Amino acid sequence: MDTKFNFGKLGVKMNDRVVYVKSVDVSGLPDDVREAAGNREQLFALHDSDGQQLALVADRKMAFMLALQNDMRPVTVH
């Protein structure tokens, strides 16, 4: 998960550089994602300003690093 990801492929507007990071309970995710999450109870999602989920990662630090590596400004959502 240290691979740089091109968010442009997902149609992210390049002039909209804010991404929202929020925690997600694994228990509410589809079976295949829960299985991939292993023993984690929580993952972190990155969303664009329209609310579209762009990525789902293992921890908050990784979410922020992913955003910054892609020239986006992460903001925590509670």
Summary of the structure (lengths in Angstrom):
residues: 78
radius of gyration: 12.3
end to end distance: 24.1
largest distance: 37.1
contacts: 183
relative contact order: 0.28
helix: 29%
strand: 29%
